């Protein structure tokens, strides 16, 4: 983030949010399914 040098006293603000439970396993499952799907397509084209 770039500081606005016209207002040197102002602190930088960081936007955050509370983590949502359960999305990490869903994300990894979707990545795994995608990799398997691409591997099947690659195997069928050889």
KAURJO-V573671 format. One record per pair of residues at least 24 apart in sequence whose C-alpha atoms are under 7 Angstrom apart, sorted by the first residue. I is the first residue (numbers start at 1). GAP is how many residues later the second one is. D is the distance in whole Angstrom. If there is no record, write none. Layout:
BEGIN
i,gap,d
I,GAP,D
I,GAP,D
END
This chain:
BEGIN
none
END
